Amino acid sequence: MRIMYINNFGGGFADHIEIEEGTTVSKLFAQKIPDGRPEDYLIRVNRLPASRDQILKEGDRITITPTKIEGAAA
């Protein structure tokens, strides 16, 4: 199935990707950002906050945005 993946990490990009039926938000996060910690990111599906066990559906739009930027002064 096809969804829109918007990655706001680094330079950021948006692209349609193919995923398996039944893919959850946490599974996709682990695939796309394997060394990342979900608590360090704002993850939304169709512009709404998403739970880790939310199952993605055909045509969904998921955005993954870091909440902490390396090198930023506190």
C-alpha positions in Angstrom: 0.0 0.0 0.0 1.2 3.6 -0.7 1.5 6.4 1.8 3.2 9.8 1.9 6.2 10.0 4.1 7.5 13.4 5.2 10.8 13.3 7.0 11.8 16.6 8.6 15.1 15.3 9.9 18.1 17.0 8.4 17.3 18.5 5.0 13.9 16.8 5.0 12.0 15.3 2.1 8.6 14.1 1.1 7.9 11.0 -1.0 5.3 8.3 -1.6 6.5 5.0 -0.2 5.2 1.5 -0.3 4.5 -0.3 3.0 3.0 -3.6 4.1 -0.7 -3.8 5.1 -0.9 -3.6 8.9 2.2 -1.4 9.4 2.1 0.5 12.6 3.5 4.0 13.3 6.2 2.4 15.6 7.2 -0.2 12.9 7.6 2.5 10.2 9.6 4.7 12.7 12.0 1.8 13.5 12.5 1.2 9.7 13.1 4.8 8.8 15.0 6.0 11.9 16.6 2.9 13.4 18.8 4.7 15.8 16.2 7.3 16.8 14.2 7.4 20.0 10.5 8.1 19.4 10.3 10.4 22.4 12.7 12.8 20.6 10.3 13.2 17.6 6.9 14.7 16.9 5.1 12.0 14.9 1.8 12.9 13.2 -0.5 11.1 10.8 -2.7 13.3 8.6 -1.7 16.3 10.7 -2.9 14.7 14.0 -0.8 13.3 16.8 -0.4 9.5 16.4 -0.1 6.6 18.8 2.6 4.1 18.4 0.1 1.3 17.7 -1.9 3.2 15.1 -2.1 1.2 11.9 -1.3 3.2 8.7 -3.9 3.1 5.9 -3.7 3.7 2.2 -3.2 7.4 1.4 -2.1 8.4 4.9 0.5 11.1 5.4 3.0 10.6 8.2 5.4 13.3 9.3 8.4 12.7 11.6 9.9 15.9 13.0 12.8 16.0 15.6 12.0 18.0 18.8 15.7 18.4 19.6 18.2 19.9 17.2 21.8 19.0 17.7 24.1 21.9 18.5 21.3 24.2 19.6 22.0 26.2 22.7 19.8 25.7 25.7 
